[in-house]
Amino acid sequence: MSEEHRIIPVWFFVGVILLIYGILILATGIYEFRNPPPTVLSNLHPALWWGVLLTILGGMFVYIHMPKKP
């Protein structure tokens, strides 16, 4: 039997981290959309936009660098 060792690219793990952070920030942005914080630029909803951006980027990184099956 031959064991085949595969190297998982670091970009896959970067994508996973971005995806997790994106989902958490997006959830915070959705919550803040209904209950805006008392800050100056809260009407722009930055948490919502950053959450969407990080979720999309993280999903792309995970999809592109996902380890392939033999």
Summary of the structure (lengths in Angstrom):
residues: 70
radius of gyration: 17.2
end to end distance: 15.6
largest distance: 64.3
contacts: 178
relative contact order: 0.25
helix: 67%
strand: 0%
